[in-house]
Amino acid sequence: METMPRAEHPFPQFVREDWTNLNGTWDFAFDFNCSGLERGFGKSTEFPDKILVPFCPESKLSGIGYTDFIPAVWYHRTINVTSEQLKGKVYLHFGAVDYECMVFVNGTEAGSHKGGYVSFALEISSLLKEGENHLVVYARDDTRSPMQPIGKQSDRYYSHDCSYTRTTGIWQTVWLEFTPQSHIRSVQYYPNTADGSVTIKAVVEGEGTFCASAFYEETECGSAMAETISGNVTVTIPLSEIHLWEAGAGRLYDLRLTFCEDKVSSYFGLREVKLDGYRFLINGKSVFQRLILDQGFYPDGIYTAPSDEALENDIRLSMAAGFNGARLHQKVFEPRFLYHCDRLGYLAWGEMANWGFDHSSYSGYEAFIPEWIQAIERDFNHPSIVGWCPFNETWDYEGRKQVDGLLALTWKITKQYDTTRPCIDTSGNFHVVTDIFDVHDYEQDPEKFAATYQPFKDGTGVFYDRFADKQTYQEGQAMFVSEYGGIKWAPNSTDDKAWGYGNGPKTEEEYVARYKGLTDALLDNPRMFGFCYTQLTDVEQEQNGIYYYDRTAKIDANLFKEINSRKAAIED
């Protein structure tokens, strides 16, 4: 009997008991000429190949492992529902499908979605019948299109430099969720550390009483309820016990939410963030952010972790080396990863996969903004996320400069959707309007690296920026070096394409000394609230991780922990 891959609930922050995981073996077909729609594949009940969902066809775990360009793919499986389940609503959920997706139920189109990194759901009860039903999914993917954000997926046949194996089609869990006719659609949590409370804004379908109860380690700490006839309801729960979410300590409260006959299990963290000049405050305390760049790639699953344990293990590997968080880089990470961040007290920066996207034209608005909004809405409640970063390094695109207005608009929309966190408009370059000014600096000489920031450190001169002709640092603004290091260390590699930044050290001692010199320069700067080292693991030919791609250690993690963990100059 087949063991279901990734069998755990994909959204731990919004769990109903009545759900069905659809991962496993599906029928599969390539559509290299994108002619399947015309040929009526939406009504098909079988395809010639098999694939293991949720792994993409490029991955080994999918059972296919085809790594050339894939313009389109088709999936099919049967699903069974009972007459009792059809009395309410049936939602078909997709964790992520890259890139344009159409869904057919019993030969009828149920809906579509565009965007390869975010989750979506379709209400399909009217298309279902009791017993066996046919589900068909179509996905188109053009990684060479400038209107499609691809992140670090290679636009060439081979992986190269810091671009890696592509992902096409379904790459996160697919599941069915069964709800009563009147049910909770969504919730947003607004913790208040000053008065020890949490406000819940809910959107519901139907009329009735919305109830919310908070628990800490199974002890009830407060509850609230309110009637609604409009579909919107807000309640505030005063908490009888105060347990703050902090770096290194998740201290999550459980929530039980009910509306009419609907019941949802959830959680939140009592945590607030704030910028105070140069300082980044978490619950009013200056916390130095010791971040690692995490790209979320896996040798066997590519974008998809082989197991839930693998997601948690990446966080624990980072913490073992003295890091307290990560920039989740050029990929919207799945909610299960964020759940483990929440649980373990691990800081995270949410980022969109903007590389490959033409930011030199307003025509890209339709391709980028909707998906970014969906990412914010989905992940808003995670206490681990302490900031947003929609763009990364918006270099000229085919000789054309970025449209500053597009970046400014994205920043403004982000701030309208979320007033609780800071937003970096474009990490590294070129800033237009931003809460935080960050730079990327891969200088490998610790003395030169430290000298760059010395005038800024001691207040004797302005902040040095190699892109000062394109962006301007505002004196007193919060600032950090959000990419540095990237030291190539591949002592066991025979890959002539292996690379990292600058010249790699010749010995382990030289490596550690370089890491310490670069990191000390940032820890000792009283005007920097953090750093982000590149990177957690090697990824294919990029071999500058502190761990190998298979997550085994290159160097004793305690050496990094000793360097990273000492108190920073800006830290309380």
LODOMAR-360096 format. One record per residue (C-alpha): x negated, y, z negated. Coordinates in steps of 0.5 Angstrom, whole numbers, plus 2048, in hexadecimal, padded with zeros to 3 digits. Last residue first. Example, Ala and Ser with C-alpha at 12.3 -4.5 7.8 and 13.67 -1.06 7.14 Angstrom:
% LODOMAR-360096
+------+-------+-----+
| east | north |  up |
+------+-------+-----+
|  7E5 |   7FE | 7F2 |
|  7E7 |   7F7 | 7F0 |
+------+-------+-----+
//
This chain:
% LODOMAR-360096
+------+-------+-----+
| east | north |  up |
+------+-------+-----+
|  7D9 |   85B | 7CF |
|  7D6 |   85A | 7D5 |
|  7D3 |   85F | 7DA |
|  7CC |   85D | 7D8 |
|  7CD |   856 | 7D9 |
|  7CD |   851 | 7D4 |
|  7C9 |   84A | 7D5 |
|  7CD |   845 | 7D9 |
|  7CA |   845 | 7E0 |
|  7C3 |   844 | 7DF |
|  7C4 |   83E | 7DA |
|  7CA |   83B | 7DE |
|  7C5 |   83B | 7E5 |
|  7C0 |   837 | 7E1 |
|  7C5 |   833 | 7DE |
|  7C8 |   831 | 7E5 |
|  7C2 |   82C | 7E6 |
|  7C0 |   82D | 7ED |
|  7C3 |   82B | 7F4 |
|  7C9 |   827 | 7F0 |
|  7CE |   823 | 7F4 |
|  7D4 |   826 | 7F6 |
|  7D4 |   822 | 7FD |
|  7D2 |   829 | 800 |
|  7CC |   82A | 7FC |
|  7CC |   82E | 7F6 |
|  7C9 |   835 | 7F5 |
|  7CC |   836 | 7FC |
|  7C7 |   839 | 801 |
|  7C7 |   834 | 806 |
|  7CC |   837 | 80C |
|  7CC |   831 | 811 |
|  7D2 |   82D | 80E |
|  7D4 |   831 | 808 |
|  7CF |   832 | 802 |
|  7D2 |   832 | 7FB |
|  7D4 |   838 | 7F7 |
|  7D1 |   83E | 7FA |
|  7CF |   844 | 7FB |
|  7CF |   847 | 7F5 |
|  7D4 |   84C | 7F3 |
|  7D3 |   852 | 7EE |
|  7D6 |   856 | 7E8 |
|  7D8 |   85C | 7E5 |
|  7D3 |   860 | 7E7 |
|  7D1 |   867 | 7E4 |
|  7CD |   864 | 7DE |
|  7C8 |   861 | 7E3 |
|  7C4 |   85B | 7DF |
|  7C9 |   856 | 7E2 |
|  7C8 |   858 | 7E9 |
|  7C0 |   858 | 7E9 |
|  7C0 |   852 | 7E4 |
|  7C3 |   84E | 7EA |
|  7BE |   850 | 7EF |
|  7B8 |   84E | 7EB |
|  7BB |   848 | 7E8 |
|  7BD |   845 | 7EF |
|  7B6 |   847 | 7F2 |
|  7B3 |   843 | 7EC |
|  7B7 |   83D | 7EC |
|  7B6 |   83C | 7F4 |
|  7AE |   83D | 7F2 |
|  7AE |   838 | 7ED |
|  7B2 |   833 | 7F2 |
|  7AD |   834 | 7F7 |
|  7AC |   837 | 7FE |
|  7B1 |   83C | 7FE |
|  7B5 |   83E | 804 |
|  7B4 |   844 | 808 |
|  7BA |   848 | 809 |
|  7C1 |   846 | 808 |
|  7C3 |   83E | 809 |
|  7C2 |   83A | 80F |
|  7C2 |   832 | 811 |
|  7C2 |   832 | 819 |
|  7BC |   82D | 818 |
|  7C0 |   828 | 814 |
|  7BB |   824 | 810 |
|  7BD |   826 | 80A |
|  7BA |   824 | 803 |
|  7B7 |   82A | 800 |
|  7BD |   82E | 803 |
|  7BD |   835 | 7FF |
|  7BF |   83B | 803 |
|  7C0 |   841 | 7FE |
|  7C7 |   844 | 7FF |
|  7C5 |   849 | 7FA |
|  7CA |   84E | 7FA |
|  7D2 |   84F | 7FC |
|  7D6 |   854 | 7F8 |
|  7D1 |   859 | 7F5 |
|  7D6 |   85D | 7F0 |
|  7D9 |   863 | 7F0 |
|  7DE |   867 | 7EC |
|  7DF |   86E | 7EE |
|  7DB |   874 | 7EA |
|  7D8 |   877 | 7F0 |
|  7DC |   876 | 7F6 |
|  7D8 |   871 | 7FB |
|  7D9 |   873 | 802 |
|  7DA |   86F | 809 |
|  7D8 |   86F | 810 |
|  7D1 |   873 | 810 |
|  7D0 |   871 | 809 |
|  7CF |   86A | 80B |
|  7C8 |   868 | 808 |
|  7CB |   86A | 801 |
|  7C7 |   86D | 7FC |
|  7CB |   870 | 7F6 |
|  7C9 |   877 | 7F4 |
|  7C3 |   879 | 7F0 |
|  7C0 |   879 | 7E9 |
|  7C6 |   876 | 7E6 |
|  7C2 |   870 | 7E3 |
|  7C5 |   86A | 7E7 |
|  7C7 |   86E | 7ED |
|  7C0 |   870 | 7EE |
|  7BE |   869 | 7EC |
|  7C2 |   866 | 7F1 |
|  7BE |   865 | 7F7 |
|  7B8 |   864 | 7F3 |
|  7BB |   85E | 7F0 |
|  7BB |   85A | 7F7 |
|  7B4 |   85D | 7F9 |
|  7B2 |   859 | 7F3 |
|  7B6 |   853 | 7F3 |
|  7B4 |   852 | 7FA |
|  7B9 |   84E | 7FE |
|  7BD |   854 | 800 |
|  7C4 |   851 | 802 |
|  7C8 |   857 | 800 |
|  7D0 |   857 | 800 |
|  7D3 |   85D | 7FE |
|  7D9 |   85F | 7F9 |
|  7DD |   865 | 7F8 |
|  7E4 |   864 | 7F4 |
|  7EA |   867 | 7F4 |
|  7EA |   868 | 7FC |
|  7EB |   86C | 802 |
|  7E7 |   86C | 808 |
|  7E2 |   867 | 806 |
|  7DD |   864 | 80C |
|  7DA |   860 | 80A |
|  7D9 |   85B | 804 |
|  7E0 |   859 | 802 |
|  7E5 |   85C | 806 |
|  7EB |   860 | 802 |
|  7E9 |   85D | 7FB |
|  7F0 |   85D | 7F7 |
|  7F0 |   85E | 7F0 |
|  7F6 |   85A | 7EC |
|  7FD |   85C | 7E9 |
|  800 |   860 | 7EE |
|  801 |   85A | 7F3 |
|  806 |   85B | 7F9 |
|  805 |   862 | 7F9 |
|  7FD |   862 | 7F8 |
|  7FD |   85C | 7FE |
|  801 |   861 | 802 |
|  7FC |   867 | 801 |
|  7F6 |   862 | 802 |
|  7F8 |   85F | 809 |
|  7FA |   866 | 80B |
|  7F3 |   869 | 80A |
|  7F0 |   863 | 80D |
|  7F5 |   864 | 813 |
|  7F3 |   86C | 813 |
|  7EC |   86B | 813 |
|  7ED |   867 | 81A |
|  7E6 |   863 | 81A |
|  7E1 |   866 | 81F |
|  7E1 |   863 | 826 |
|  7DA |   85F | 829 |
|  7DD |   858 | 829 |
|  7E0 |   859 | 822 |
|  7DC |   85E | 81E |
|  7DB |   85B | 817 |
|  7E1 |   85A | 812 |
|  7DD |   857 | 80D |
|  7E2 |   853 | 809 |
|  7E9 |   855 | 809 |
|  7F0 |   854 | 805 |
|  7EC |   854 | 7FE |
|  7F0 |   854 | 7F8 |
|  7EF |   854 | 7F0 |
|  7EF |   850 | 7EA |
|  7F2 |   84A | 7EC |
|  7F1 |   845 | 7E6 |
|  7F8 |   848 | 7E3 |
|  7FC |   844 | 7E9 |
|  802 |   848 | 7EA |
|  801 |   84B | 7F1 |
|  7FF |   845 | 7F4 |
|  805 |   844 | 7F9 |
|  807 |   84B | 7FA |
|  7FF |   84E | 7FB |
|  7FE |   848 | 800 |
|  805 |   84A | 804 |
|  803 |   851 | 804 |
|  7FC |   84F | 808 |
|  800 |   84B | 80D |
|  805 |   850 | 80F |
|  7FF |   855 | 80F |
|  7FA |   851 | 814 |
|  7FD |   84F | 81A |
|  802 |   855 | 81B |
|  7FD |   85A | 819 |
|  7F8 |   858 | 81E |
|  7FB |   85C | 824 |
|  7F8 |   862 | 820 |
|  7F2 |   860 | 823 |
|  7EB |   860 | 820 |
|  7EC |   85B | 81B |
|  7EC |   855 | 820 |
|  7EC |   84F | 81C |
|  7E7 |   84A | 81C |
|  7E5 |   84B | 815 |
|  7EB |   84D | 811 |
|  7EC |   847 | 80C |
|  7F0 |   84B | 807 |
|  7ED |   84B | 800 |
|  7EF |   84A | 7F9 |
|  7EA |   84C | 7F4 |
|  7E9 |   846 | 7EE |
|  7E8 |   846 | 7E7 |
|  7E7 |   83F | 7E3 |
|  7EB |   83F | 7DD |
|  7EC |   837 | 7DD |
|  7F3 |   836 | 7DE |
|  7F4 |   83C | 7E3 |
|  7EE |   83A | 7E7 |
|  7F1 |   833 | 7E7 |
|  7F8 |   836 | 7E9 |
|  7F4 |   83A | 7EF |
|  7F1 |   834 | 7F2 |
|  7F8 |   831 | 7F2 |
|  7FB |   837 | 7F5 |
|  7F7 |   836 | 7FB |
|  7F1 |   83B | 7FD |
|  7F2 |   840 | 802 |
|  7EC |   840 | 806 |
|  7E6 |   845 | 808 |
|  7E3 |   844 | 801 |
|  7E6 |   843 | 7FA |
|  7E1 |   847 | 7F6 |
|  7E0 |   844 | 7F0 |
|  7E0 |   843 | 7E9 |
|  7DD |   843 | 7E2 |
|  7D6 |   840 | 7E5 |
|  7D1 |   83D | 7E0 |
|  7CF |   837 | 7E4 |
|  7D3 |   832 | 7E0 |
|  7D9 |   837 | 7E2 |
|  7D8 |   837 | 7E9 |
|  7D8 |   82F | 7E9 |
|  7DE |   82F | 7E5 |
|  7E2 |   833 | 7EA |
|  7E0 |   82F | 7F0 |
|  7E2 |   829 | 7EB |
|  7E9 |   82B | 7EB |
|  7EA |   82B | 7F2 |
|  7E7 |   824 | 7F3 |
|  7EB |   822 | 7ED |
|  7F1 |   824 | 7F2 |
|  7EF |   81F | 7F7 |
|  7EB |   81F | 7FE |
|  7EB |   827 | 7FE |
|  7EE |   82A | 804 |
|  7EA |   82F | 809 |
|  7E5 |   82A | 80B |
|  7E8 |   823 | 808 |
|  7E2 |   81F | 809 |
|  7DC |   824 | 808 |
|  7E0 |   829 | 804 |
|  7E1 |   830 | 805 |
|  7E4 |   835 | 800 |
|  7E0 |   83B | 801 |
|  7DD |   83D | 7FA |
|  7D9 |   843 | 7F9 |
|  7D7 |   843 | 7F2 |
|  7D9 |   848 | 7ED |
|  7D6 |   84A | 7E6 |
|  7DB |   850 | 7E4 |
|  7D9 |   854 | 7DF |
|  7DF |   855 | 7DA |
|  7E0 |   85C | 7D7 |
|  7E6 |   85A | 7D2 |
|  7ED |   85E | 7D2 |
|  7F0 |   857 | 7D4 |
|  7EC |   856 | 7DA |
|  7E8 |   85D | 7DB |
|  7E4 |   85E | 7E1 |
|  7DF |   864 | 7DF |
|  7DC |   869 | 7E4 |
|  7E1 |   86E | 7E3 |
|  7E7 |   86A | 7DF |
|  7EA |   865 | 7E4 |
|  7EF |   861 | 7E1 |
|  7F1 |   859 | 7E0 |
|  7F7 |   856 | 7DC |
|  7F8 |   84F | 7D9 |
|  7FD |   84B | 7D5 |
|  7FD |   845 | 7DA |
|  803 |   842 | 7DD |
|  806 |   83B | 7DE |
|  80C |   838 | 7E2 |
|  811 |   832 | 7E1 |
|  818 |   833 | 7E5 |
|  81F |   831 | 7E4 |
|  825 |   833 | 7E8 |
|  82C |   831 | 7E5 |
|  82E |   838 | 7E4 |
|  827 |   83C | 7E4 |
|  822 |   839 | 7E0 |
|  81A |   83B | 7DF |
|  816 |   837 | 7DA |
|  80F |   83A | 7D9 |
|  809 |   838 | 7D7 |
|  803 |   83D | 7D4 |
|  7FC |   83C | 7D6 |
|  7F6 |   83D | 7D1 |
|  7F1 |   83D | 7D7 |
|  7EB |   83E | 7D4 |
|  7E4 |   83F | 7D7 |
|  7E6 |   846 | 7DA |
|  7EC |   848 | 7D6 |
|  7F3 |   847 | 7D5 |
|  7F6 |   849 | 7CF |
|  7FA |   846 | 7C9 |
|  7FF |   84A | 7C6 |
|  804 |   846 | 7C2 |
|  80B |   848 | 7C1 |
|  80C |   84B | 7C8 |
|  811 |   850 | 7CA |
|  814 |   84D | 7D0 |
|  817 |   852 | 7D5 |
|  81C |   851 | 7DB |
|  81D |   853 | 7E2 |
|  823 |   851 | 7E6 |
|  824 |   851 | 7EE |
|  829 |   84D | 7F2 |
|  82E |   853 | 7F1 |
|  833 |   84F | 7EC |
|  82E |   84E | 7E7 |
|  82F |   84D | 7DF |
|  829 |   84D | 7DB |
|  825 |   849 | 7D6 |
|  81F |   849 | 7D1 |
|  81A |   844 | 7CE |
|  814 |   844 | 7C9 |
|  80E |   841 | 7C6 |
|  811 |   839 | 7C6 |
|  80B |   835 | 7C4 |
|  809 |   82F | 7C9 |
|  802 |   832 | 7CA |
|  804 |   839 | 7CB |
|  80C |   839 | 7CD |
|  810 |   83F | 7D1 |
|  817 |   83E | 7D2 |
|  81B |   841 | 7D8 |
|  822 |   841 | 7DA |
|  826 |   844 | 7E0 |
|  82D |   844 | 7DF |
|  832 |   844 | 7E5 |
|  833 |   846 | 7EC |
|  830 |   843 | 7F2 |
|  829 |   842 | 7F5 |
|  824 |   845 | 7F1 |
|  81E |   84A | 7F1 |
|  81B |   84B | 7EA |
|  817 |   850 | 7E7 |
|  814 |   84E | 7E0 |
|  811 |   852 | 7DB |
|  80C |   84F | 7D6 |
|  80A |   852 | 7CF |
|  805 |   853 | 7CA |
|  806 |   85B | 7C9 |
|  7FF |   85D | 7CC |
|  7FE |   856 | 7D0 |
|  803 |   857 | 7D5 |
|  804 |   852 | 7DA |
|  808 |   853 | 7E0 |
|  80A |   84D | 7E3 |
|  80E |   84C | 7EA |
|  813 |   847 | 7EC |
|  816 |   844 | 7F2 |
|  81C |   840 | 7F5 |
|  820 |   83E | 7EF |
|  826 |   83A | 7F0 |
|  82D |   83A | 7F1 |
|  82F |   834 | 7F7 |
|  82B |   82F | 7F2 |
|  823 |   82E | 7F5 |
|  820 |   828 | 7F8 |
|  818 |   829 | 7FA |
|  815 |   826 | 800 |
|  80E |   825 | 801 |
|  808 |   827 | 805 |
|  801 |   827 | 802 |
|  7FB |   82B | 805 |
|  7F7 |   82B | 80C |
|  7FD |   82A | 811 |
|  7FB |   82D | 818 |
|  7F3 |   82E | 81A |
|  7ED |   82F | 816 |
|  7E6 |   831 | 819 |
|  7DF |   82F | 817 |
|  7DB |   835 | 815 |
|  7D9 |   83C | 816 |
|  7D3 |   83E | 811 |
|  7CD |   83D | 816 |
|  7D0 |   838 | 81C |
|  7D6 |   833 | 81C |
|  7D6 |   830 | 823 |
|  7DB |   831 | 828 |
|  7DB |   838 | 827 |
|  7E1 |   83D | 824 |
|  7DF |   839 | 81D |
|  7E3 |   83A | 817 |
|  7E1 |   83F | 812 |
|  7E7 |   843 | 811 |
|  7EC |   841 | 817 |
|  7F0 |   848 | 817 |
|  7F4 |   847 | 81E |
|  7F5 |   84D | 822 |
|  7EE |   84D | 825 |
|  7F0 |   846 | 828 |
|  7EA |   841 | 828 |
|  7EC |   83D | 822 |
|  7F3 |   83B | 826 |
|  7F7 |   837 | 822 |
|  7FE |   834 | 824 |
|  802 |   830 | 81F |
|  808 |   82B | 820 |
|  80C |   828 | 81B |
|  811 |   822 | 81C |
|  815 |   820 | 816 |
|  81A |   81A | 818 |
|  820 |   818 | 813 |
|  821 |   811 | 80F |
|  827 |   811 | 80A |
|  82C |   816 | 809 |
|  82C |   81C | 80E |
|  828 |   822 | 80F |
|  828 |   828 | 813 |
|  82D |   82C | 80F |
|  828 |   82B | 809 |
|  822 |   82E | 80C |
|  820 |   834 | 808 |
|  819 |   835 | 80B |
|  813 |   837 | 807 |
|  80C |   83A | 808 |
|  805 |   83A | 805 |
|  7FF |   83E | 807 |
|  7F8 |   83D | 80B |
|  7FA |   83C | 812 |
|  7FF |   841 | 814 |
|  805 |   841 | 818 |
|  80B |   83D | 816 |
|  811 |   83A | 819 |
|  818 |   837 | 818 |
|  81D |   831 | 818 |
|  81D |   830 | 81F |
|  821 |   82A | 821 |
|  81F |   823 | 823 |
|  821 |   820 | 81C |
|  81D |   825 | 818 |
|  818 |   829 | 81C |
|  813 |   82E | 81A |
|  80E |   833 | 81E |
|  808 |   835 | 81B |
|  803 |   83A | 81E |
|  7FC |   83A | 81A |
|  7F9 |   836 | 816 |
|  7FF |   833 | 812 |
|  7FF |   834 | 80A |
|  802 |   832 | 804 |
|  808 |   830 | 808 |
|  80F |   82F | 804 |
|  816 |   82C | 807 |
|  81B |   82F | 802 |
|  822 |   82B | 801 |
|  827 |   82F | 7FE |
|  82D |   82B | 7FA |
|  832 |   826 | 7FB |
|  82D |   823 | 800 |
|  829 |   820 | 7FA |
|  82F |   81C | 7F8 |
|  830 |   819 | 7FF |
|  829 |   816 | 7FF |
|  823 |   818 | 803 |
|  81E |   814 | 807 |
|  818 |   817 | 80B |
|  815 |   815 | 812 |
|  80F |   817 | 815 |
|  80C |   81B | 81A |
|  806 |   81F | 81C |
|  804 |   823 | 822 |
|  7FE |   827 | 824 |
|  7FB |   82D | 828 |
|  7F5 |   830 | 82A |
|  7F0 |   82C | 827 |
|  7E9 |   82E | 828 |
|  7E4 |   828 | 827 |
|  7E3 |   825 | 820 |
|  7E7 |   81F | 821 |
|  7E7 |   81B | 81A |
|  7ED |   817 | 81B |
|  7EE |   813 | 814 |
|  7F0 |   819 | 811 |
|  7EB |   819 | 80C |
|  7E6 |   81A | 811 |
|  7E8 |   820 | 812 |
|  7E9 |   824 | 819 |
|  7F1 |   821 | 819 |
|  7F2 |   825 | 813 |
|  7F4 |   821 | 80C |
|  7FA |   822 | 809 |
|  7FC |   81D | 80C |
|  7F9 |   817 | 80E |
|  7FA |   816 | 816 |
|  7FC |   811 | 81B |
|  7FC |   811 | 822 |
|  801 |   810 | 828 |
|  807 |   814 | 826 |
|  80E |   812 | 823 |
|  815 |   815 | 822 |
|  815 |   81A | 828 |
|  81A |   81F | 828 |
|  815 |   825 | 827 |
|  810 |   822 | 82C |
|  815 |   824 | 832 |
|  810 |   824 | 837 |
|  810 |   82C | 838 |
|  80F |   82C | 830 |
|  809 |   827 | 831 |
|  806 |   82B | 837 |
|  800 |   82F | 832 |
|  7FB |   82C | 837 |
|  7F7 |   828 | 832 |
|  7FD |   825 | 82E |
|  7FA |   820 | 829 |
|  7FF |   81C | 826 |
|  800 |   819 | 81F |
|  805 |   814 | 81B |
|  804 |   816 | 814 |
|  800 |   812 | 80F |
|  801 |   815 | 808 |
|  803 |   81B | 805 |
|  80B |   81C | 804 |
|  80B |   81E | 7FD |
|  812 |   81E | 7FA |
|  815 |   823 | 7F6 |
|  81B |   822 | 7F0 |
|  817 |   824 | 7EA |
|  816 |   82B | 7EB |
|  80F |   82F | 7EB |
|  80D |   836 | 7EC |
|  807 |   838 | 7E9 |
|  804 |   831 | 7EB |
|  805 |   832 | 7F2 |
|  802 |   82C | 7F6 |
|  805 |   826 | 7F1 |
|  800 |   821 | 7F1 |
|  800 |   81B | 7F6 |
|  7FA |   81E | 7FA |
|  7F9 |   818 | 7FE |
|  7FE |   812 | 7FD |
|  7FB |   80B | 7FC |
|  7FD |   807 | 802 |
|  800 |   800 | 800 |
+------+-------+-----+
//
